[in-house]
Amino acid sequence: MAQVHEPTLSATHVNHAGPKCNMKTRVLFLTVVLTFMGAALSTTQASSTTVIVCPPTTAAGLRHFKDYGSSPFFTTAEHDKSTFALDVDRASFDVAKLWLRNAERPPTGAIRPEEFVNALPYQYPVPDQGLSLSLDGVRPHPFSDDDALGLLRVVMQAADAPARSPMSIIICLDRSGSMAEYTGLPSQRRVKFELARSLIQQLADDLQAQDRLGLVSYATDSTVDLEAASVEMLADSLPAALQSLVPENSTDLFSGLHLAYMQATREQELWPDREAAIILISDGAANTGLTDFRQMLEQTEDFRDQGIRLSTVGIGFETLNDEILEQLGDKGDGQYVFFGDLEDKDRVLTTVMSHLLPVALEARSQLVFEPAAVTAWRQVGFENRSMRDEAFSDNSVDAGEVGSGQSVTVLYEIELVDQDPAGESPDPDQMVATAHLRWMDLEGQWSETSVILKRRDLKEDLTDEQFRAAALMARWGQLIRREQEWDKAQFDQAYEQLMMFAFSPETSGEDDPARTALRQQMSTVRTMMALDFGLGMGQ
């Protein structure tokens, strides 16, 4: 039986020891959902397998990852709601993948299970317009005789959306000394700064001719290296500006970001009808000037409220500050993406752009569990995205932004009451939970939708392969965090099920490059995990 916690002050994920539950069977239920209209930008492509970044070999790098812990079980009688922002990256999966490929265990703080789940390229149904919400579940749990998983699947994807309008983008490039370090294996002698240059050049190649692009860089000092101009005018000046920069000295991240915000503000004044955004490319180090993390976030929030979004791209391992980059992307209404593979540029840029022009704003979800049906519940991941329950209907509270083509899948473990007070089997029409979804569209209008799950809706087996794959990815994340223990047979079975998902004709075509890349990823991760955990490789 899981340890149950009783939260206080209606805040999710507060740890207080409480009584254990009676008459329960753990069940996993699936709540899902949402699909958006927006620009046709997909964030579901899996990354390639060329490794160009090595993890740190000393404990120094571990301080750059913040461990948000793992959510405990909560008693439904004391706390029946789970509220969180729909803002999910996949950087944790991409970072962990390279640690494992280099035969090293990732630090616990680097593993966020929800990002493992959302790294898979699911193919959820797309509504004709707006957002859709669905909720379903399964019992018994696929990995235990006692448990079952619940999955909240939120799907956002373009649906005949019109082409976007031109926008202004300011690149904020880290040119400090750490960016001159080699980032790959001996046979792949590249430096972080070279990766950054290649990413910026491809961004320029991918933008519309009438988009405006500017370049700011920082080390000990901060400089405007390229005044914003239309992309079609930058064919010669951008490569020259990039080549003129030399990575050296210390890192004044705050100063560089502030200068980038000044340039973006100037673009807003010159082009009031355009969206203005910033893309920060850095390993996240900040060792000179203002280094107070809270003040950096406050600055980002202030400019976000003025309509300037920020997305972050993390490069490298030795000085990667995962915490700063993840939080800046979150507070900037953008996204944090890890760039660890030269051939992964397309996915990185697509993900960044989809959040600089989001489909839904301030998106948040709330699940309400029925105490008569659910004794206790636990959310898998999302520890750093939880919200106070009353914030769900408070339009002034910042939540998450979602880009076109993005889906968000959330897992819950719940403990079901097996008998009613009279000792009889529960009514099949008994409500188990209600899922609510709330967001603001680009015109400033708020929308809300809800869906319920009844006991009769719980499936007796996990036949949905996308459901199964999400559950398996969550377990992999938990295994790396040492939250779960598997034996060799369980590990090999999970791998085979993920392979079935990656190559099922129901979810992909034979020539789907995303599925091919996904298979390579899973195979590599499986190999390294098996060696590291002593689980063997099977037949």
RAFENGI-V744502 format. One record per helix or strand of 2 or more residues. SS is the DSSP state (hx for helix, st for strand). FROM is the first residue (numbers start at 1). LEN is the number of residues. If there is no record, write none. Layout:
BEGIN
ss=[SS;SS]
from=[FROM;FROM]
len=[LEN;LEN]
END
This chain:
BEGIN
ss=[st;st;hx;st;st;hx;hx;hx;st;st;st;hx;hx;st;st;hx;hx;hx;st;hx;st;hx;st;hx;st;st;hx;hx;st;st;st;st;hx;st;hx;hx;hx]
from=[4;24;59;73;81;91;108;113;134;149;167;177;192;212;222;231;237;253;275;293;308;322;336;342;360;374;383;389;400;407;431;446;455;458;465;488;513]
len=[2;9;6;3;5;11;3;5;5;7;8;4;15;7;9;3;8;18;8;13;7;10;3;15;10;7;3;5;3;11;10;9;3;2;16;16;21]
END
